[in-house]
């Protein structure tokens, strides 16, 4: 491959085609279903010398091998399908490893789900069950296939799909079918055979049954109450005026391929089928901060205890893929201002490159005041507004949308913002029955079950180098009436710190102001005399509510602690393991830590080592009626902020704000004030 391709760049269309051709030649005369053709990132041990040369402006020299990770399925009508993973060296046009992933399953894809839906609708038992519903004229049955979340009741060696049934009451493809969940359910095998058809419980005391009951037409309600699409609603409000963003000199960022610079920042933008947006080799003013940042996993377990609802437990990255489900972002809608788009590339089932346009948008935003002070003696005010660089991607996973965005600040801070929106996943409930204690009624006969959204942000630090430590700092009040400690007024407090020695999971504690700092003990701040570092500004969240013995808990080990620290391992990217589809547990972060503990080579030691920090955060979503029919976005923000990394405020050199530069406009019906600039000296 051409040497102009950076080792962190995602695979391009030619590389995808080449990888597919190499794999096809390896499996001669065998029909392959290509599931994944993606970049296998080089080992960090090979990347670090390369990045050091690059940061010094030297020639690249020997570049790490350009490799692709390829997964294919060999389908069989007589026996179980076989999933293989191959590592392909694109420089040498050779397969360098091959593994049969026995008992593992690939991610969900839309084409297979359409086949599941068609097979389900064509099944005679399903047709007969729908007939017994006696549905209103003109209504259309919709099926939403979901991955089967392991519950211990079925054999997981072959893939099973759950089919949830809904009703679209209006003759419009955008009508909200979640407003009419039906009590019919079916299970479909990997061979596209319907294996079970049954009725769902429609009350707290009811269980799965086979009693054929007609659709309750008293559930039919006005479109205005449950439709969100503008074509199906009354006219929108007219009070909102246009809002235009103007940058007369253009944006402040520059890009060359996937290399991006802005203010004092430099980084490389990555994108893959599973994680979606990733950031690499992140530096500020030439100093190394992070080797890699990514959302590593997301688990959405539902809290309805009635079978089969525990099978609703979605790994939206491991099962579905943030990259595969990324939206084609639109100007003026998903991103405002002066926009730079990054495209992604995936593959078809035949191994052909598939372009995914505009999956990441890059733009600047005003973020309020960065810093300000008014000298009360002179009344001179100095104010600097904050500008941030936003890298954003949006995914749609069935009913939900998630907006993921990295915000880079002029003060060297990074914030990772998650917004959840979309439509609640619903199930039927009898109108006359008492509402179960694990859901909210949002429309007649419509229950929105309680559920959680748990995210894992993977932080691969490089704080002035790759030998880092995790420090836990707490604030404690000083003792009172202790003659050895001077605290006569009882107001003093101190910090107590501990450096973590071994891999483990840790919890937040707001009662002690517990702070997690990633530090470099080999680099000391010349003013504070403490190690340079960055601190995590966490999202205080409830951890996984499922019982420790449940499959939900076994499969999502990361959900038991808010902070995890591990020793860096190549290819250890996902806290619930590489393969989450119908997983049984034991492949997650806690199991990996337990497996390394006590190793002869000290594999679990994390002090002054190449470490990875994982932050679990999210939302315990107990729906409200205001979340219906479409949910206003719920925002969660994780921060990474320098702590004793610099010798002062890194944003001090940002130009002060002036009216001459920013050109704000006074609303005409307001009394006019003198037009003096907000920040001009009065001396």
SELUMMI-976009 format. One record per residue (C-alpha): residue number from 1; residue in one letter; x, y, z. Coordinates in steps of 0.2 Angstrom, whole numbers, plus 5000, padded with zeros to 4 digits. Example, Ala and Ser with C-alpha at 12.3 -4.5 7.8 and 13.67 -1.06 7.14 Angstrom:
2
<1; A; <5062; 4978; 5039>>
<2; S; <5068; 4995; 5036>>
This chain:
683
<1; X; <5000; 5000; 5000>>
<2; X; <5006; 5018; 4998>>
<3; X; <5017; 5025; 5011>>
<4; X; <5006; 5041; 5012>>
<5; X; <4993; 5032; 5022>>
<6; X; <4995; 5035; 5040>>
<7; X; <4995; 5020; 5052>>
<8; X; <4980; 5027; 5061>>
<9; X; <4970; 5031; 5045>>
<10; X; <4954; 5020; 5043>>
<11; X; <4955; 5008; 5028>>
<12; X; <4951; 5016; 5012>>
<13; X; <4940; 5008; 4998>>
<14; X; <4955; 5001; 4989>>
<15; X; <4962; 4993; 5005>>
<16; X; <4945; 4985; 5008>>
<17; X; <4944; 4978; 4991>>
<18; X; <4962; 4971; 4992>>
<19; X; <4958; 4963; 5009>>
<20; X; <4943; 4955; 5002>>
<21; X; <4952; 4948; 4987>>
<22; X; <4966; 4941; 4998>>
<23; X; <4953; 4932; 5009>>
<24; X; <4943; 4925; 4994>>
<25; X; <4959; 4918; 4988>>
<26; X; <4962; 4909; 5005>>
<27; X; <4944; 4901; 5004>>
<28; X; <4944; 4895; 4986>>
<29; X; <4927; 4891; 4979>>
<30; X; <4918; 4894; 4995>>
<31; X; <4904; 4907; 4996>>
<32; X; <4908; 4920; 5010>>
<33; X; <4898; 4933; 5019>>
<34; X; <4909; 4947; 5023>>
<35; X; <4904; 4954; 5040>>
<36; X; <4919; 4965; 5044>>
<37; X; <4934; 4973; 5035>>
<38; X; <4942; 4985; 5046>>
<39; X; <4959; 4992; 5051>>
<40; X; <4968; 4982; 5064>>
<41; X; <4978; 4995; 5073>>
<42; X; <4996; 4992; 5074>>
<43; X; <5004; 4986; 5091>>
<44; X; <5007; 5001; 5102>>
<45; X; <5025; 4995; 5103>>
<46; X; <5027; 4999; 5085>>
<47; X; <5017; 5015; 5084>>
<48; X; <5027; 5024; 5098>>
<49; X; <5043; 5026; 5089>>
<50; X; <5034; 5031; 5073>>
<51; X; <5024; 5044; 5083>>
<52; X; <5040; 5051; 5091>>
<53; X; <5048; 5053; 5074>>
<54; X; <5033; 5061; 5067>>
<55; X; <5031; 5073; 5082>>
<56; X; <5049; 5079; 5079>>
<57; X; <5045; 5083; 5061>>
<58; X; <5056; 5069; 5055>>
<59; X; <5053; 5057; 5040>>
<60; X; <5042; 5043; 5044>>
<61; X; <5055; 5029; 5040>>
<62; X; <5048; 5012; 5042>>
<63; X; <5030; 5012; 5045>>
<64; X; <5021; 4998; 5055>>
<65; X; <5013; 4985; 5044>>
<66; X; <4996; 4990; 5037>>
<67; X; <4984; 4976; 5042>>
<68; X; <4965; 4972; 5041>>
<69; X; <4954; 4963; 5053>>
<70; X; <4942; 4953; 5042>>
<71; X; <4927; 4942; 5048>>
<72; X; <4917; 4931; 5037>>
<73; X; <4903; 4919; 5039>>
<74; X; <4903; 4902; 5029>>
<75; X; <4884; 4898; 5028>>
<76; X; <4877; 4881; 5028>>
<77; X; <4860; 4874; 5026>>
<78; X; <4864; 4857; 5034>>
<79; X; <4874; 4863; 5050>>
<80; X; <4878; 4878; 5060>>
<81; X; <4886; 4894; 5051>>
<82; X; <4904; 4896; 5054>>
<83; X; <4912; 4913; 5059>>
<84; X; <4930; 4916; 5055>>
<85; X; <4942; 4930; 5059>>
<86; X; <4957; 4933; 5048>>
<87; X; <4971; 4946; 5050>>
<88; X; <4977; 4951; 5033>>
<89; X; <4994; 4960; 5030>>
<90; X; <4990; 4972; 5016>>
<91; X; <5008; 4976; 5013>>
<92; X; <5013; 4958; 5010>>
<93; X; <4996; 4953; 5003>>
<94; X; <4995; 4938; 5015>>
<95; X; <4984; 4931; 5028>>
<96; X; <4995; 4930; 5044>>
<97; X; <4982; 4923; 5056>>
<98; X; <4965; 4914; 5055>>
<99; X; <4954; 4909; 5069>>
<100; X; <4937; 4899; 5069>>
<101; X; <4926; 4909; 5082>>
<102; X; <4916; 4894; 5087>>
<103; X; <4901; 4898; 5097>>
<104; X; <4902; 4917; 5093>>
<105; X; <4891; 4927; 5083>>
<106; X; <4893; 4943; 5072>>
<107; X; <4884; 4959; 5074>>
<108; X; <4867; 4964; 5068>>
<109; X; <4865; 4970; 5051>>
<110; X; <4850; 4978; 5043>>
<111; X; <4849; 4966; 5028>>
<112; X; <4848; 4951; 5039>>
<113; X; <4835; 4959; 5050>>
<114; X; <4824; 4962; 5035>>
<115; X; <4826; 4944; 5030>>
<116; X; <4820; 4940; 5048>>
<117; X; <4805; 4951; 5047>>
<118; X; <4800; 4944; 5030>>
<119; X; <4802; 4926; 5036>>
<120; X; <4792; 4930; 5051>>
<121; X; <4778; 4939; 5041>>
<122; X; <4777; 4924; 5029>>
<123; X; <4775; 4911; 5043>>
<124; X; <4758; 4903; 5043>>
<125; X; <4757; 4902; 5062>>
<126; X; <4761; 4921; 5063>>
<127; X; <4748; 4925; 5050>>
<128; X; <4735; 4915; 5059>>
<129; X; <4740; 4923; 5076>>
<130; X; <4738; 4941; 5068>>
<131; X; <4721; 4935; 5061>>
<132; X; <4715; 4932; 5078>>
<133; X; <4719; 4950; 5083>>
<134; X; <4704; 4957; 5072>>
<135; X; <4714; 4973; 5069>>
<136; X; <4705; 4989; 5063>>
<137; X; <4704; 4991; 5044>>
<138; X; <4719; 5000; 5036>>
<139; X; <4730; 4996; 5051>>
<140; X; <4747; 4988; 5046>>
<141; X; <4757; 4976; 5057>>
<142; X; <4776; 4980; 5059>>
<143; X; <4789; 4969; 5066>>
<144; X; <4805; 4975; 5075>>
<145; X; <4818; 4961; 5076>>
<146; X; <4830; 4962; 5091>>
<147; X; <4845; 4953; 5096>>
<148; X; <4841; 4940; 5109>>
<149; X; <4849; 4945; 5126>>
<150; X; <4855; 4929; 5135>>
<151; X; <4843; 4924; 5149>>
<152; X; <4848; 4905; 5151>>
<153; X; <4832; 4898; 5143>>
<154; X; <4838; 4894; 5126>>
<155; X; <4854; 4887; 5117>>
<156; X; <4865; 4902; 5113>>
<157; X; <4876; 4892; 5101>>
<158; X; <4865; 4897; 5086>>
<159; X; <4858; 4914; 5084>>
<160; X; <4840; 4918; 5088>>
<161; X; <4831; 4934; 5085>>
<162; X; <4816; 4941; 5095>>
<163; X; <4802; 4948; 5084>>
<164; X; <4792; 4961; 5093>>
<165; X; <4775; 4966; 5085>>
<166; X; <4768; 4983; 5083>>
<167; X; <4754; 4992; 5074>>
<168; X; <4755; 5007; 5062>>
<169; X; <4738; 5015; 5063>>
<170; X; <4740; 5028; 5049>>
<171; X; <4744; 5025; 5031>>
<172; X; <4760; 5033; 5032>>
<173; X; <4777; 5025; 5033>>
<174; X; <4783; 5038; 5046>>
<175; X; <4768; 5034; 5058>>
<176; X; <4774; 5030; 5076>>
<177; X; <4771; 5011; 5077>>
<178; X; <4778; 5011; 5095>>
<179; X; <4761; 5019; 5100>>
<180; X; <4753; 5002; 5097>>
<181; X; <4763; 4988; 5104>>
<182; X; <4754; 4971; 5101>>
<183; X; <4755; 4956; 5113>>
<184; X; <4761; 4944; 5099>>
<185; X; <4779; 4939; 5099>>
<186; X; <4789; 4926; 5089>>
<187; X; <4807; 4919; 5089>>
<188; X; <4817; 4916; 5073>>
<189; X; <4832; 4905; 5071>>
<190; X; <4848; 4908; 5061>>
<191; X; <4841; 4898; 5047>>
<192; X; <4826; 4910; 5046>>
<193; X; <4813; 4898; 5053>>
<194; X; <4800; 4904; 5065>>
<195; X; <4803; 4892; 5081>>
<196; X; <4790; 4900; 5093>>
<197; X; <4775; 4911; 5092>>
<198; X; <4766; 4916; 5108>>
<199; X; <4756; 4930; 5117>>
<200; X; <4765; 4942; 5129>>
<201; X; <4760; 4947; 5146>>
<202; X; <4749; 4962; 5146>>
<203; X; <4747; 4964; 5165>>
<204; X; <4759; 4963; 5180>>
<205; X; <4752; 4946; 5185>>
<206; X; <4751; 4939; 5168>>
<207; X; <4764; 4927; 5160>>
<208; X; <4768; 4921; 5142>>
<209; X; <4752; 4912; 5136>>
<210; X; <4744; 4906; 5120>>
<211; X; <4726; 4913; 5123>>
<212; X; <4721; 4922; 5107>>
<213; X; <4713; 4938; 5112>>
<214; X; <4708; 4952; 5100>>
<215; X; <4716; 4969; 5099>>
<216; X; <4708; 4981; 5111>>
<217; X; <4701; 4995; 5100>>
<218; X; <4699; 5007; 5115>>
<219; X; <4717; 5009; 5114>>
<220; X; <4715; 5019; 5098>>
<221; X; <4719; 5038; 5102>>
<222; X; <4722; 5054; 5093>>
<223; X; <4737; 5055; 5081>>
<224; X; <4742; 5072; 5090>>
<225; X; <4745; 5062; 5106>>
<226; X; <4758; 5050; 5098>>
<227; X; <4764; 5056; 5082>>
<228; X; <4781; 5065; 5080>>
<229; X; <4783; 5068; 5062>>
<230; X; <4778; 5085; 5056>>
<231; X; <4768; 5078; 5042>>
<232; X; <4756; 5070; 5055>>
<233; X; <4755; 5084; 5067>>
<234; X; <4747; 5101; 5068>>
<235; X; <4758; 5115; 5062>>
<236; X; <4773; 5119; 5072>>
<237; X; <4776; 5135; 5082>>
<238; X; <4781; 5151; 5072>>
<239; X; <4790; 5161; 5086>>
<240; X; <4807; 5154; 5083>>
<241; X; <4818; 5166; 5072>>
<242; X; <4832; 5160; 5061>>
<243; X; <4849; 5158; 5069>>
<244; X; <4864; 5160; 5057>>
<245; X; <4882; 5157; 5062>>
<246; X; <4894; 5168; 5053>>
<247; X; <4913; 5166; 5053>>
<248; X; <4919; 5180; 5040>>
<249; X; <4936; 5173; 5040>>
<250; X; <4931; 5155; 5039>>
<251; X; <4934; 5141; 5052>>
<252; X; <4950; 5141; 5063>>
<253; X; <4953; 5123; 5061>>
<254; X; <4963; 5114; 5047>>
<255; X; <4963; 5097; 5041>>
<256; X; <4973; 5086; 5030>>
<257; X; <4966; 5069; 5027>>
<258; X; <4961; 5063; 5044>>
<259; X; <4974; 5074; 5053>>
<260; X; <4966; 5089; 5062>>
<261; X; <4974; 5104; 5070>>
<262; X; <4965; 5118; 5079>>
<263; X; <4972; 5132; 5091>>
<264; X; <4986; 5122; 5100>>
<265; X; <4977; 5105; 5097>>
<266; X; <4983; 5091; 5085>>
<267; X; <4975; 5074; 5083>>
<268; X; <4970; 5061; 5070>>
<269; X; <4952; 5056; 5067>>
<270; X; <4947; 5038; 5066>>
<271; X; <4931; 5029; 5062>>
<272; X; <4927; 5010; 5062>>
<273; X; <4911; 4999; 5061>>
<274; X; <4910; 4996; 5080>>
<275; X; <4916; 5011; 5090>>
<276; X; <4912; 5024; 5077>>
<277; X; <4922; 5040; 5080>>
<278; X; <4939; 5037; 5088>>
<279; X; <4953; 5050; 5092>>
<280; X; <4971; 5046; 5091>>
<281; X; <4988; 5054; 5096>>
<282; X; <4980; 5069; 5104>>
<283; X; <4992; 5083; 5108>>
<284; X; <4991; 5100; 5115>>
<285; X; <5005; 5113; 5111>>
<286; X; <5016; 5098; 5105>>
<287; X; <5014; 5089; 5122>>
<288; X; <5007; 5071; 5122>>
<289; X; <4990; 5069; 5131>>
<290; X; <4981; 5054; 5125>>
<291; X; <4985; 5040; 5114>>
<292; X; <4967; 5035; 5110>>
<293; X; <4950; 5040; 5116>>
<294; X; <4934; 5031; 5111>>
<295; X; <4917; 5025; 5117>>
<296; X; <4920; 5007; 5120>>
<297; X; <4903; 5000; 5124>>
<298; X; <4885; 5004; 5128>>
<299; X; <4873; 4992; 5137>>
<300; X; <4854; 4995; 5138>>
<301; X; <4846; 4983; 5150>>
<302; X; <4827; 4983; 5153>>
<303; X; <4820; 4982; 5170>>
<304; X; <4804; 4973; 5166>>
<305; X; <4806; 4956; 5175>>
<306; X; <4792; 4947; 5165>>
<307; X; <4798; 4934; 5153>>
<308; X; <4802; 4937; 5139>>
<309; X; <4807; 4955; 5142>>
<310; X; <4823; 4951; 5151>>
<311; X; <4829; 4947; 5133>>
<312; X; <4829; 4966; 5130>>
<313; X; <4847; 4969; 5134>>
<314; X; <4856; 4978; 5120>>
<315; X; <4874; 4980; 5117>>
<316; X; <4872; 4995; 5105>>
<317; X; <4891; 4994; 5100>>
<318; X; <4895; 4976; 5102>>
<319; X; <4879; 4970; 5094>>
<320; X; <4874; 4984; 5083>>
<321; X; <4889; 4995; 5079>>
<322; X; <4891; 5014; 5081>>
<323; X; <4899; 5015; 5065>>
<324; X; <4887; 5004; 5055>>
<325; X; <4872; 5014; 5062>>
<326; X; <4880; 5031; 5060>>
<327; X; <4869; 5045; 5052>>
<328; X; <4873; 5054; 5036>>
<329; X; <4874; 5071; 5044>>
<330; X; <4865; 5086; 5036>>
<331; X; <4870; 5104; 5035>>
<332; X; <4859; 5116; 5045>>
<333; X; <4851; 5101; 5055>>
<334; X; <4863; 5090; 5064>>
<335; X; <4878; 5102; 5064>>
<336; X; <4877; 5121; 5063>>
<337; X; <4890; 5133; 5056>>
<338; X; <4906; 5130; 5045>>
<339; X; <4906; 5111; 5044>>
<340; X; <4920; 5099; 5039>>
<341; X; <4913; 5082; 5036>>
<342; X; <4923; 5065; 5037>>
<343; X; <4917; 5050; 5028>>
<344; X; <4918; 5032; 5034>>
<345; X; <4920; 5016; 5024>>
<346; X; <4912; 4999; 5028>>
<347; X; <4910; 4984; 5017>>
<348; X; <4896; 4974; 5008>>
<349; X; <4893; 4956; 5012>>
<350; X; <4902; 4953; 4995>>
<351; X; <4917; 4962; 5002>>
<352; X; <4915; 4977; 4991>>
<353; X; <4919; 4995; 4999>>
<354; X; <4903; 5004; 5005>>
<355; X; <4905; 5023; 5007>>
<356; X; <4896; 5030; 5023>>
<357; X; <4896; 5049; 5019>>
<358; X; <4896; 5063; 5032>>
<359; X; <4897; 5051; 5047>>
<360; X; <4907; 5064; 5057>>
<361; X; <4906; 5083; 5058>>
<362; X; <4919; 5095; 5064>>
<363; X; <4914; 5113; 5068>>
<364; X; <4917; 5127; 5081>>
<365; X; <4905; 5133; 5094>>
<366; X; <4905; 5148; 5105>>
<367; X; <4905; 5140; 5123>>
<368; X; <4901; 5155; 5134>>
<369; X; <4914; 5164; 5144>>
<370; X; <4932; 5156; 5146>>
<371; X; <4938; 5168; 5159>>
<372; X; <4934; 5185; 5166>>
<373; X; <4938; 5197; 5179>>
<374; X; <4933; 5215; 5183>>
<375; X; <4945; 5225; 5194>>
<376; X; <4932; 5233; 5206>>
<377; X; <4944; 5248; 5210>>
<378; X; <4946; 5253; 5191>>
<379; X; <4930; 5245; 5185>>
<380; X; <4941; 5238; 5170>>
<381; X; <4933; 5221; 5164>>
<382; X; <4943; 5209; 5154>>
<383; X; <4933; 5195; 5147>>
<384; X; <4938; 5181; 5135>>
<385; X; <4925; 5170; 5127>>
<386; X; <4927; 5151; 5125>>
<387; X; <4928; 5143; 5108>>
<388; X; <4927; 5124; 5107>>
<389; X; <4930; 5112; 5093>>
<390; X; <4916; 5099; 5091>>
<391; X; <4919; 5082; 5083>>
<392; X; <4901; 5074; 5082>>
<393; X; <4893; 5058; 5076>>
<394; X; <4875; 5052; 5078>>
<395; X; <4869; 5035; 5077>>
<396; X; <4851; 5027; 5076>>
<397; X; <4849; 5010; 5084>>
<398; X; <4831; 5005; 5081>>
<399; X; <4820; 5016; 5092>>
<400; X; <4834; 5027; 5100>>
<401; X; <4846; 5040; 5094>>
<402; X; <4863; 5044; 5102>>
<403; X; <4873; 5060; 5099>>
<404; X; <4891; 5057; 5103>>
<405; X; <4903; 5072; 5103>>
<406; X; <4921; 5077; 5108>>
<407; X; <4923; 5095; 5114>>
<408; X; <4941; 5102; 5113>>
<409; X; <4943; 5118; 5123>>
<410; X; <4956; 5132; 5122>>
<411; X; <4960; 5128; 5141>>
<412; X; <4967; 5111; 5135>>
<413; X; <4951; 5102; 5142>>
<414; X; <4942; 5088; 5133>>
<415; X; <4923; 5085; 5136>>
<416; X; <4914; 5070; 5130>>
<417; X; <4896; 5073; 5128>>
<418; X; <4882; 5060; 5125>>
<419; X; <4864; 5065; 5121>>
<420; X; <4850; 5052; 5121>>
<421; X; <4834; 5055; 5111>>
<422; X; <4823; 5045; 5100>>
<423; X; <4807; 5035; 5104>>
<424; X; <4804; 5024; 5119>>
<425; X; <4803; 5005; 5117>>
<426; X; <4786; 5000; 5122>>
<427; X; <4775; 4985; 5127>>
<428; X; <4757; 4982; 5129>>
<429; X; <4747; 4984; 5145>>
<430; X; <4729; 4982; 5148>>
<431; X; <4720; 4998; 5150>>
<432; X; <4710; 4993; 5165>>
<433; X; <4724; 4985; 5175>>
<434; X; <4735; 4993; 5188>>
<435; X; <4751; 5000; 5181>>
<436; X; <4766; 4988; 5185>>
<437; X; <4780; 4996; 5196>>
<438; X; <4793; 4995; 5183>>
<439; X; <4786; 5006; 5169>>
<440; X; <4776; 5021; 5164>>
<441; X; <4760; 5022; 5154>>
<442; X; <4763; 5035; 5140>>
<443; X; <4747; 5031; 5130>>
<444; X; <4732; 5021; 5131>>
<445; X; <4738; 5003; 5133>>
<446; X; <4756; 5008; 5131>>
<447; X; <4769; 5004; 5144>>
<448; X; <4787; 5011; 5143>>
<449; X; <4797; 5000; 5154>>
<450; X; <4811; 5006; 5165>>
<451; X; <4829; 5004; 5158>>
<452; X; <4846; 5009; 5160>>
<453; X; <4859; 5016; 5147>>
<454; X; <4877; 5012; 5153>>
<455; X; <4892; 5019; 5143>>
<456; X; <4910; 5015; 5144>>
<457; X; <4922; 5028; 5139>>
<458; X; <4939; 5021; 5136>>
<459; X; <4954; 5033; 5140>>
<460; X; <4971; 5028; 5134>>
<461; X; <4982; 5041; 5142>>
<462; X; <4999; 5047; 5137>>
<463; X; <5002; 5061; 5149>>
<464; X; <5019; 5068; 5144>>
<465; X; <5023; 5050; 5140>>
<466; X; <5016; 5033; 5141>>
<467; X; <5021; 5028; 5159>>
<468; X; <5006; 5034; 5169>>
<469; X; <4997; 5031; 5186>>
<470; X; <4980; 5033; 5193>>
<471; X; <4979; 5043; 5208>>
<472; X; <4964; 5044; 5219>>
<473; X; <4962; 5060; 5229>>
<474; X; <4949; 5064; 5243>>
<475; X; <4945; 5079; 5253>>
<476; X; <4944; 5077; 5272>>
<477; X; <4940; 5089; 5286>>
<478; X; <4955; 5091; 5299>>
<479; X; <4952; 5085; 5316>>
<480; X; <4945; 5096; 5329>>
<481; X; <4952; 5097; 5347>>
<482; X; <4967; 5087; 5343>>
<483; X; <4982; 5096; 5351>>
<484; X; <4994; 5090; 5338>>
<485; X; <4984; 5098; 5324>>
<486; X; <4980; 5117; 5323>>
<487; X; <4962; 5119; 5318>>
<488; X; <4954; 5130; 5332>>
<489; X; <4939; 5135; 5322>>
<490; X; <4935; 5118; 5314>>
<491; X; <4936; 5124; 5296>>
<492; X; <4952; 5116; 5290>>
<493; X; <4952; 5102; 5277>>
<494; X; <4966; 5093; 5268>>
<495; X; <4967; 5081; 5254>>
<496; X; <4973; 5063; 5255>>
<497; X; <4979; 5054; 5240>>
<498; X; <4983; 5036; 5235>>
<499; X; <4991; 5029; 5219>>
<500; X; <4983; 5013; 5213>>
<501; X; <4995; 4999; 5212>>
<502; X; <4985; 4985; 5204>>
<503; X; <4971; 4983; 5191>>
<504; X; <4954; 4985; 5198>>
<505; X; <4937; 4993; 5198>>
<506; X; <4934; 5009; 5209>>
<507; X; <4918; 5019; 5214>>
<508; X; <4914; 5037; 5215>>
<509; X; <4911; 5045; 5232>>
<510; X; <4904; 5063; 5232>>
<511; X; <4904; 5063; 5251>>
<512; X; <4923; 5064; 5250>>
<513; X; <4925; 5074; 5234>>
<514; X; <4934; 5059; 5227>>
<515; X; <4944; 5064; 5212>>
<516; X; <4953; 5052; 5199>>
<517; X; <4969; 5059; 5192>>
<518; X; <4979; 5052; 5178>>
<519; X; <4997; 5057; 5182>>
<520; X; <5015; 5055; 5176>>
<521; X; <5025; 5052; 5191>>
<522; X; <5041; 5055; 5181>>
<523; X; <5037; 5073; 5177>>
<524; X; <5035; 5086; 5190>>
<525; X; <5027; 5103; 5189>>
<526; X; <5041; 5116; 5192>>
<527; X; <5029; 5127; 5202>>
<528; X; <5017; 5115; 5212>>
<529; X; <5031; 5101; 5214>>
<530; X; <5017; 5088; 5210>>
<531; X; <5016; 5076; 5196>>
<532; X; <5009; 5083; 5180>>
<533; X; <4992; 5075; 5176>>
<534; X; <4974; 5076; 5170>>
<535; X; <4958; 5073; 5181>>
<536; X; <4942; 5065; 5176>>
<537; X; <4926; 5074; 5178>>
<538; X; <4914; 5060; 5180>>
<539; X; <4896; 5058; 5177>>
<540; X; <4889; 5053; 5193>>
<541; X; <4878; 5038; 5189>>
<542; X; <4869; 5023; 5196>>
<543; X; <4878; 5007; 5191>>
<544; X; <4870; 4992; 5184>>
<545; X; <4854; 4987; 5194>>
<546; X; <4853; 4969; 5188>>
<547; X; <4857; 4956; 5201>>
<548; X; <4875; 4950; 5201>>
<549; X; <4870; 4933; 5196>>
<550; X; <4859; 4938; 5181>>
<551; X; <4865; 4936; 5164>>
<552; X; <4864; 4955; 5162>>
<553; X; <4877; 4957; 5175>>
<554; X; <4888; 4943; 5169>>
<555; X; <4888; 4950; 5152>>
<556; X; <4891; 4968; 5156>>
<557; X; <4905; 4967; 5170>>
<558; X; <4910; 4985; 5167>>
<559; X; <4893; 4991; 5174>>
<560; X; <4898; 4986; 5192>>
<561; X; <4910; 5001; 5195>>
<562; X; <4912; 5019; 5189>>
<563; X; <4931; 5018; 5186>>
<564; X; <4942; 5004; 5180>>
<565; X; <4961; 5004; 5178>>
<566; X; <4970; 4991; 5168>>
<567; X; <4987; 4988; 5161>>
<568; X; <4987; 4991; 5142>>
<569; X; <4985; 4976; 5131>>
<570; X; <4985; 4977; 5112>>
<571; X; <4967; 4972; 5106>>
<572; X; <4959; 4974; 5123>>
<573; X; <4947; 4988; 5117>>
<574; X; <4930; 4982; 5123>>
<575; X; <4925; 4980; 5142>>
<576; X; <4912; 4967; 5138>>
<577; X; <4923; 4957; 5127>>
<578; X; <4925; 4956; 5108>>
<579; X; <4909; 4946; 5105>>
<580; X; <4894; 4952; 5114>>
<581; X; <4880; 4944; 5103>>
<582; X; <4872; 4931; 5114>>
<583; X; <4887; 4931; 5125>>
<584; X; <4886; 4920; 5141>>
<585; X; <4898; 4931; 5152>>
<586; X; <4915; 4929; 5158>>
<587; X; <4923; 4939; 5143>>
<588; X; <4923; 4956; 5151>>
<589; X; <4934; 4968; 5160>>
<590; X; <4933; 4960; 5178>>
<591; X; <4936; 4943; 5171>>
<592; X; <4952; 4949; 5162>>
<593; X; <4958; 4958; 5178>>
<594; X; <4955; 4942; 5188>>
<595; X; <4964; 4931; 5175>>
<596; X; <4980; 4942; 5176>>
<597; X; <4980; 4945; 5194>>
<598; X; <4995; 4935; 5202>>
<599; X; <5004; 4933; 5186>>
<600; X; <5022; 4929; 5187>>
<601; X; <5026; 4945; 5176>>
<602; X; <5016; 4957; 5186>>
<603; X; <5004; 4959; 5172>>
<604; X; <4991; 4967; 5184>>
<605; X; <5003; 4981; 5190>>
<606; X; <4997; 4998; 5185>>
<607; X; <5008; 5011; 5194>>
<608; X; <5020; 5020; 5182>>
<609; X; <5015; 5009; 5168>>
<610; X; <5006; 5010; 5151>>
<611; X; <4988; 5010; 5158>>
<612; X; <4970; 5012; 5152>>
<613; X; <4956; 5020; 5162>>
<614; X; <4938; 5016; 5159>>
<615; X; <4924; 5027; 5165>>
<616; X; <4906; 5019; 5167>>
<617; X; <4892; 5032; 5166>>
<618; X; <4875; 5033; 5160>>
<619; X; <4856; 5036; 5164>>
<620; X; <4843; 5026; 5174>>
<621; X; <4829; 5030; 5163>>
<622; X; <4812; 5029; 5171>>
<623; X; <4801; 5036; 5157>>
<624; X; <4790; 5051; 5160>>
<625; X; <4776; 5057; 5149>>
<626; X; <4787; 5071; 5143>>
<627; X; <4798; 5058; 5134>>
<628; X; <4783; 5054; 5123>>
<629; X; <4781; 5053; 5108>>
<630; X; <4799; 5057; 5105>>
<631; X; <4811; 5061; 5119>>
<632; X; <4820; 5078; 5122>>
<633; X; <4838; 5074; 5122>>
<634; X; <4846; 5069; 5139>>
<635; X; <4863; 5075; 5141>>
<636; X; <4878; 5068; 5150>>
<637; X; <4896; 5075; 5149>>
<638; X; <4912; 5068; 5155>>
<639; X; <4927; 5079; 5157>>
<640; X; <4946; 5077; 5156>>
<641; X; <4955; 5093; 5163>>
<642; X; <4973; 5097; 5166>>
<643; X; <4978; 5097; 5184>>
<644; X; <4996; 5104; 5187>>
<645; X; <5000; 5100; 5169>>
<646; X; <5004; 5118; 5165>>
<647; X; <5012; 5133; 5174>>
<648; X; <4997; 5143; 5173>>
<649; X; <4980; 5146; 5164>>
<650; X; <4983; 5138; 5147>>
<651; X; <4969; 5149; 5140>>
<652; X; <4977; 5165; 5146>>
<653; X; <4984; 5169; 5129>>
<654; X; <4966; 5168; 5120>>
<655; X; <4962; 5185; 5114>>
<656; X; <4950; 5195; 5124>>
<657; X; <4933; 5197; 5117>>
<658; X; <4928; 5214; 5109>>
<659; X; <4912; 5220; 5101>>
<660; X; <4922; 5226; 5086>>
<661; X; <4927; 5208; 5083>>
<662; X; <4911; 5198; 5088>>
<663; X; <4899; 5211; 5081>>
<664; X; <4884; 5207; 5093>>
<665; X; <4868; 5216; 5088>>
<666; X; <4857; 5226; 5100>>
<667; X; <4839; 5222; 5099>>
<668; X; <4830; 5238; 5092>>
<669; X; <4817; 5239; 5106>>
<670; X; <4830; 5240; 5120>>
<671; X; <4836; 5256; 5126>>
<672; X; <4853; 5261; 5119>>
<673; X; <4868; 5261; 5129>>
<674; X; <4886; 5269; 5125>>
<675; X; <4894; 5258; 5113>>
<676; X; <4911; 5256; 5122>>
<677; X; <4919; 5239; 5120>>
<678; X; <4917; 5227; 5135>>
<679; X; <4935; 5224; 5136>>
<680; X; <4944; 5240; 5131>>
<681; X; <4956; 5247; 5145>>
<682; X; <4950; 5263; 5153>>
<683; X; <4968; 5268; 5157>>
